[in-house]
């Protein structure tokens, strides 16, 4: 099961996609996709069967869309809780 990351911070409307812009990687807007094997011990309203254990960055640029080769593993990612900006940066800047 794959879903986009949702930002439920006080400043954002519920249901908006969480993204960050990085000028230093070619003016890219970065989104994370959460998925992989699920962890049934943690759920949220978007991933009722279990949250994802992997995340990968999608880079949106004027010249096209790409994904990073790096995939975050070893954590549990529940989109309704938001994802730390640091993970966006690490994955976006991975080679």
Long-range contacts (C-beta under 8 A, 24 or more apart in sequence): 1-35, 1-38, 1-47, 1-49, 1-52, 2-33, 2-34, 2-35, 2-52, 3-33, 3-34, 3-35, 3-46, 3-47, 3-52, 3-79, 4-31, 4-32, 4-33, 4-34, 4-79, 5-31, 5-32, 5-33, 5-34, 5-55, 5-77, 5-79, 5-82, 5-83, 6-46, 6-79, 6-80, 6-82, 7-82, 8-80, 8-81, 8-82, 9-82, 18-82, 18-83, 19-88, 20-85, 20-88, 20-89, 20-92, 22-89, 22-92, 22-93, 24-93, 25-59, 25-92, 25-93, 26-59, 26-61, 27-61, 27-62, 28-59, 28-60, 28-61, 28-92, 29-59, 29-60, 29-61, 30-57, 30-58, 30-59, 30-60, 30-88, 30-91, 30-92, 31-57, 31-58, 31-60, 32-56, 32-57, 32-58, 32-77, 32-83, 32-87, 32-88, 32-91, 33-57, 33-58, 34-77, 34-78, 34-79, 34-83, 36-71, 36-73, 39-76, 41-76, 42-76, 42-78, 43-78, 44-78, 44-79, 44-80, 44-81, 45-80, 46-78, 46-79, 46-80, 47-78, 47-79, 47-80, 51-76, 51-77, 51-78, 51-79, 52-76, 52-77, 52-78, 52-79, 53-77, 55-83, 55-87, 55-91, 56-91, 57-88, 57-91, 57-92, 57-94, 59-92, 68-92, 68-94, 69-94, 69-95, 70-94, 70-95
